[in-house]
Amino acid sequence: MKNRSRTRRCVALGVVVFYVVATVLARRRGYSGLGGRTRVRCRDGHVFRTIWVPGVSVTSLRLGWYRFQYCPVGRHWTLVHPIKDSDVDDVDARAPLLDDIALP
């Protein structure tokens, strides 16, 4: 029994370390909002902010790097992905950013 609980703790620790390292690397590559409010783009090109915590799905269904969730700009369900700060053009930068749902 001790080996089983020790193995579970090691696996849980490995998963946590993986997601922390992945978040740090993504932030270094220009995805500044990962781990909190992140700017995302839907398949129709709408830009909004959502909660994006690697390994955790709060308001969406995770599908690898993409997530299936509601787009508050176009008012439709779609796939979204985070965008780098350098990929935001002038139109997106001037537009008011909508947030998806607010969590308490």
MODELLER restraints for C-alpha pairs under 7 A, 6 or more apart:
rsr = mdl.restraints
at = mdl.atoms
rsr.add(forms.Gaussian(group=physical.xy_distance, feature=features.Distance(at['CA:19:A'], at['CA:54:A']), mean=6.25, stdev=0.5))
rsr.add(forms.Gaussian(group=physical.xy_distance, feature=features.Distance(at['CA:19:A'], at['CA:55:A']), mean=6.68, stdev=0.5))
rsr.add(forms.Gaussian(group=physical.xy_distance, feature=features.Distance(at['CA:23:A'], at['CA:34:A']), mean=6.50, stdev=0.5))
rsr.add(forms.Gaussian(group=physical.xy_distance, feature=features.Distance(at['CA:23:A'], at['CA:35:A']), mean=6.96, stdev=0.5))
rsr.add(forms.Gaussian(group=physical.xy_distance, feature=features.Distance(at['CA:23:A'], at['CA:54:A']), mean=6.78, stdev=0.5))
rsr.add(forms.Gaussian(group=physical.xy_distance, feature=features.Distance(at['CA:27:A'], at['CA:34:A']), mean=6.74, stdev=0.5))
rsr.add(forms.Gaussian(group=physical.xy_distance, feature=features.Distance(at['CA:30:A'], at['CA:84:A']), mean=5.16, stdev=0.5))
rsr.add(forms.Gaussian(group=physical.xy_distance, feature=features.Distance(at['CA:30:A'], at['CA:85:A']), mean=6.07, stdev=0.5))
rsr.add(forms.Gaussian(group=physical.xy_distance, feature=features.Distance(at['CA:31:A'], at['CA:83:A']), mean=6.59, stdev=0.5))
rsr.add(forms.Gaussian(group=physical.xy_distance, feature=features.Distance(at['CA:31:A'], at['CA:84:A']), mean=4.76, stdev=0.5))
rsr.add(forms.Gaussian(group=physical.xy_distance, feature=features.Distance(at['CA:31:A'], at['CA:85:A']), mean=6.46, stdev=0.5))
rsr.add(forms.Gaussian(group=physical.xy_distance, feature=features.Distance(at['CA:32:A'], at['CA:85:A']), mean=7.00, stdev=0.5))
rsr.add(forms.Gaussian(group=physical.xy_distance, feature=features.Distance(at['CA:33:A'], at['CA:39:A']), mean=6.80, stdev=0.5))
rsr.add(forms.Gaussian(group=physical.xy_distance, feature=features.Distance(at['CA:34:A'], at['CA:52:A']), mean=5.64, stdev=0.5))
rsr.add(forms.Gaussian(group=physical.xy_distance, feature=features.Distance(at['CA:34:A'], at['CA:53:A']), mean=6.06, stdev=0.5))
rsr.add(forms.Gaussian(group=physical.xy_distance, feature=features.Distance(at['CA:35:A'], at['CA:52:A']), mean=5.73, stdev=0.5))
rsr.add(forms.Gaussian(group=physical.xy_distance, feature=features.Distance(at['CA:35:A'], at['CA:53:A']), mean=4.32, stdev=0.5))
rsr.add(forms.Gaussian(group=physical.xy_distance, feature=features.Distance(at['CA:35:A'], at['CA:54:A']), mean=6.60, stdev=0.5))
rsr.add(forms.Gaussian(group=physical.xy_distance, feature=features.Distance(at['CA:36:A'], at['CA:51:A']), mean=5.26, stdev=0.5))
rsr.add(forms.Gaussian(group=physical.xy_distance, feature=features.Distance(at['CA:36:A'], at['CA:52:A']), mean=5.50, stdev=0.5))
rsr.add(forms.Gaussian(group=physical.xy_distance, feature=features.Distance(at['CA:36:A'], at['CA:53:A']), mean=6.01, stdev=0.5))
rsr.add(forms.Gaussian(group=physical.xy_distance, feature=features.Distance(at['CA:37:A'], at['CA:49:A']), mean=5.99, stdev=0.5))
rsr.add(forms.Gaussian(group=physical.xy_distance, feature=features.Distance(at['CA:37:A'], at['CA:50:A']), mean=5.31, stdev=0.5))
rsr.add(forms.Gaussian(group=physical.xy_distance, feature=features.Distance(at['CA:37:A'], at['CA:51:A']), mean=4.58, stdev=0.5))
rsr.add(forms.Gaussian(group=physical.xy_distance, feature=features.Distance(at['CA:37:A'], at['CA:52:A']), mean=6.17, stdev=0.5))
rsr.add(forms.Gaussian(group=physical.xy_distance, feature=features.Distance(at['CA:38:A'], at['CA:49:A']), mean=5.22, stdev=0.5))
rsr.add(forms.Gaussian(group=physical.xy_distance, feature=features.Distance(at['CA:38:A'], at['CA:50:A']), mean=5.45, stdev=0.5))
rsr.add(forms.Gaussian(group=physical.xy_distance, feature=features.Distance(at['CA:38:A'], at['CA:51:A']), mean=6.08, stdev=0.5))
rsr.add(forms.Gaussian(group=physical.xy_distance, feature=features.Distance(at['CA:38:A'], at['CA:52:A']), mean=5.87, stdev=0.5))
rsr.add(forms.Gaussian(group=physical.xy_distance, feature=features.Distance(at['CA:38:A'], at['CA:82:A']), mean=6.67, stdev=0.5))
rsr.add(forms.Gaussian(group=physical.xy_distance, feature=features.Distance(at['CA:39:A'], at['CA:47:A']), mean=6.80, stdev=0.5))
rsr.add(forms.Gaussian(group=physical.xy_distance, feature=features.Distance(at['CA:39:A'], at['CA:48:A']), mean=5.66, stdev=0.5))
rsr.add(forms.Gaussian(group=physical.xy_distance, feature=features.Distance(at['CA:39:A'], at['CA:49:A']), mean=4.41, stdev=0.5))
rsr.add(forms.Gaussian(group=physical.xy_distance, feature=features.Distance(at['CA:39:A'], at['CA:50:A']), mean=6.63, stdev=0.5))
rsr.add(forms.Gaussian(group=physical.xy_distance, feature=features.Distance(at['CA:39:A'], at['CA:82:A']), mean=5.92, stdev=0.5))
rsr.add(forms.Gaussian(group=physical.xy_distance, feature=features.Distance(at['CA:39:A'], at['CA:83:A']), mean=6.14, stdev=0.5))
rsr.add(forms.Gaussian(group=physical.xy_distance, feature=features.Distance(at['CA:40:A'], at['CA:47:A']), mean=5.64, stdev=0.5))
rsr.add(forms.Gaussian(group=physical.xy_distance, feature=features.Distance(at['CA:40:A'], at['CA:48:A']), mean=5.62, stdev=0.5))
rsr.add(forms.Gaussian(group=physical.xy_distance, feature=features.Distance(at['CA:40:A'], at['CA:49:A']), mean=5.87, stdev=0.5))
rsr.add(forms.Gaussian(group=physical.xy_distance, feature=features.Distance(at['CA:40:A'], at['CA:80:A']), mean=6.18, stdev=0.5))
rsr.add(forms.Gaussian(group=physical.xy_distance, feature=features.Distance(at['CA:40:A'], at['CA:81:A']), mean=5.34, stdev=0.5))
rsr.add(forms.Gaussian(group=physical.xy_distance, feature=features.Distance(at['CA:40:A'], at['CA:82:A']), mean=4.20, stdev=0.5))
rsr.add(forms.Gaussian(group=physical.xy_distance, feature=features.Distance(at['CA:40:A'], at['CA:83:A']), mean=5.45, stdev=0.5))
rsr.add(forms.Gaussian(group=physical.xy_distance, feature=features.Distance(at['CA:41:A'], at['CA:47:A']), mean=4.53, stdev=0.5))
rsr.add(forms.Gaussian(group=physical.xy_distance, feature=features.Distance(at['CA:41:A'], at['CA:48:A']), mean=6.64, stdev=0.5))
rsr.add(forms.Gaussian(group=physical.xy_distance, feature=features.Distance(at['CA:41:A'], at['CA:80:A']), mean=5.46, stdev=0.5))
rsr.add(forms.Gaussian(group=physical.xy_distance, feature=features.Distance(at['CA:41:A'], at['CA:81:A']), mean=5.73, stdev=0.5))
rsr.add(forms.Gaussian(group=physical.xy_distance, feature=features.Distance(at['CA:41:A'], at['CA:82:A']), mean=6.43, stdev=0.5))
rsr.add(forms.Gaussian(group=physical.xy_distance, feature=features.Distance(at['CA:41:A'], at['CA:83:A']), mean=6.62, stdev=0.5))
rsr.add(forms.Gaussian(group=physical.xy_distance, feature=features.Distance(at['CA:42:A'], at['CA:78:A']), mean=6.36, stdev=0.5))
rsr.add(forms.Gaussian(group=physical.xy_distance, feature=features.Distance(at['CA:42:A'], at['CA:79:A']), mean=5.76, stdev=0.5))
rsr.add(forms.Gaussian(group=physical.xy_distance, feature=features.Distance(at['CA:42:A'], at['CA:80:A']), mean=4.28, stdev=0.5))
rsr.add(forms.Gaussian(group=physical.xy_distance, feature=features.Distance(at['CA:42:A'], at['CA:81:A']), mean=6.73, stdev=0.5))
rsr.add(forms.Gaussian(group=physical.xy_distance, feature=features.Distance(at['CA:43:A'], at['CA:78:A']), mean=6.57, stdev=0.5))
rsr.add(forms.Gaussian(group=physical.xy_distance, feature=features.Distance(at['CA:43:A'], at['CA:79:A']), mean=6.04, stdev=0.5))
rsr.add(forms.Gaussian(group=physical.xy_distance, feature=features.Distance(at['CA:43:A'], at['CA:80:A']), mean=6.46, stdev=0.5))
rsr.add(forms.Gaussian(group=physical.xy_distance, feature=features.Distance(at['CA:46:A'], at['CA:73:A']), mean=6.29, stdev=0.5))
rsr.add(forms.Gaussian(group=physical.xy_distance, feature=features.Distance(at['CA:46:A'], at['CA:74:A']), mean=6.91, stdev=0.5))
rsr.add(forms.Gaussian(group=physical.xy_distance, feature=features.Distance(at['CA:47:A'], at['CA:92:A']), mean=6.98, stdev=0.5))
rsr.add(forms.Gaussian(group=physical.xy_distance, feature=features.Distance(at['CA:48:A'], at['CA:97:A']), mean=5.44, stdev=0.5))
rsr.add(forms.Gaussian(group=physical.xy_distance, feature=features.Distance(at['CA:48:A'], at['CA:98:A']), mean=5.07, stdev=0.5))
rsr.add(forms.Gaussian(group=physical.xy_distance, feature=features.Distance(at['CA:48:A'], at['CA:99:A']), mean=5.86, stdev=0.5))
rsr.add(forms.Gaussian(group=physical.xy_distance, feature=features.Distance(at['CA:49:A'], at['CA:97:A']), mean=6.65, stdev=0.5))
rsr.add(forms.Gaussian(group=physical.xy_distance, feature=features.Distance(at['CA:49:A'], at['CA:98:A']), mean=6.17, stdev=0.5))
rsr.add(forms.Gaussian(group=physical.xy_distance, feature=features.Distance(at['CA:49:A'], at['CA:99:A']), mean=4.76, stdev=0.5))
rsr.add(forms.Gaussian(group=physical.xy_distance, feature=features.Distance(at['CA:49:A'], at['CA:100:A']), mean=6.48, stdev=0.5))
rsr.add(forms.Gaussian(group=physical.xy_distance, feature=features.Distance(at['CA:50:A'], at['CA:99:A']), mean=5.88, stdev=0.5))
rsr.add(forms.Gaussian(group=physical.xy_distance, feature=features.Distance(at['CA:50:A'], at['CA:100:A']), mean=5.55, stdev=0.5))
rsr.add(forms.Gaussian(group=physical.xy_distance, feature=features.Distance(at['CA:59:A'], at['CA:69:A']), mean=6.84, stdev=0.5))
rsr.add(forms.Gaussian(group=physical.xy_distance, feature=features.Distance(at['CA:60:A'], at['CA:67:A']), mean=6.07, stdev=0.5))
rsr.add(forms.Gaussian(group=physical.xy_distance, feature=features.Distance(at['CA:60:A'], at['CA:68:A']), mean=5.59, stdev=0.5))
rsr.add(forms.Gaussian(group=physical.xy_distance, feature=features.Distance(at['CA:60:A'], at['CA:69:A']), mean=4.75, stdev=0.5))
rsr.add(forms.Gaussian(group=physical.xy_distance, feature=features.Distance(at['CA:61:A'], at['CA:67:A']), mean=5.50, stdev=0.5))
rsr.add(forms.Gaussian(group=physical.xy_distance, feature=features.Distance(at['CA:61:A'], at['CA:68:A']), mean=5.09, stdev=0.5))
rsr.add(forms.Gaussian(group=physical.xy_distance, feature=features.Distance(at['CA:61:A'], at['CA:69:A']), mean=6.62, stdev=0.5))
rsr.add(forms.Gaussian(group=physical.xy_distance, feature=features.Distance(at['CA:62:A'], at['CA:68:A']), mean=6.56, stdev=0.5))
rsr.add(forms.Gaussian(group=physical.xy_distance, feature=features.Distance(at['CA:65:A'], at['CA:81:A']), mean=6.63, stdev=0.5))
rsr.add(forms.Gaussian(group=physical.xy_distance, feature=features.Distance(at['CA:66:A'], at['CA:79:A']), mean=6.26, stdev=0.5))
rsr.add(forms.Gaussian(group=physical.xy_distance, feature=features.Distance(at['CA:66:A'], at['CA:80:A']), mean=5.62, stdev=0.5))
rsr.add(forms.Gaussian(group=physical.xy_distance, feature=features.Distance(at['CA:66:A'], at['CA:81:A']), mean=4.93, stdev=0.5))
rsr.add(forms.Gaussian(group=physical.xy_distance, feature=features.Distance(at['CA:67:A'], at['CA:79:A']), mean=5.42, stdev=0.5))
rsr.add(forms.Gaussian(group=physical.xy_distance, feature=features.Distance(at['CA:67:A'], at['CA:80:A']), mean=5.35, stdev=0.5))
rsr.add(forms.Gaussian(group=physical.xy_distance, feature=features.Distance(at['CA:67:A'], at['CA:81:A']), mean=6.57, stdev=0.5))
rsr.add(forms.Gaussian(group=physical.xy_distance, feature=features.Distance(at['CA:68:A'], at['CA:78:A']), mean=5.54, stdev=0.5))
rsr.add(forms.Gaussian(group=physical.xy_distance, feature=features.Distance(at['CA:68:A'], at['CA:79:A']), mean=4.44, stdev=0.5))
rsr.add(forms.Gaussian(group=physical.xy_distance, feature=features.Distance(at['CA:68:A'], at['CA:80:A']), mean=6.33, stdev=0.5))
rsr.add(forms.Gaussian(group=physical.xy_distance, feature=features.Distance(at['CA:69:A'], at['CA:77:A']), mean=5.52, stdev=0.5))
rsr.add(forms.Gaussian(group=physical.xy_distance, feature=features.Distance(at['CA:69:A'], at['CA:78:A']), mean=5.72, stdev=0.5))
rsr.add(forms.Gaussian(group=physical.xy_distance, feature=features.Distance(at['CA:69:A'], at['CA:79:A']), mean=6.39, stdev=0.5))
rsr.add(forms.Gaussian(group=physical.xy_distance, feature=features.Distance(at['CA:70:A'], at['CA:76:A']), mean=5.71, stdev=0.5))
rsr.add(forms.Gaussian(group=physical.xy_distance, feature=features.Distance(at['CA:70:A'], at['CA:77:A']), mean=4.35, stdev=0.5))
rsr.add(forms.Gaussian(group=physical.xy_distance, feature=features.Distance(at['CA:70:A'], at['CA:78:A']), mean=6.29, stdev=0.5))
rsr.add(forms.Gaussian(group=physical.xy_distance, feature=features.Distance(at['CA:71:A'], at['CA:77:A']), mean=5.96, stdev=0.5))
rsr.add(forms.Gaussian(group=physical.xy_distance, feature=features.Distance(at['CA:71:A'], at['CA:78:A']), mean=6.70, stdev=0.5))
rsr.add(forms.Gaussian(group=physical.xy_distance, feature=features.Distance(at['CA:72:A'], at['CA:100:A']), mean=5.95, stdev=0.5))
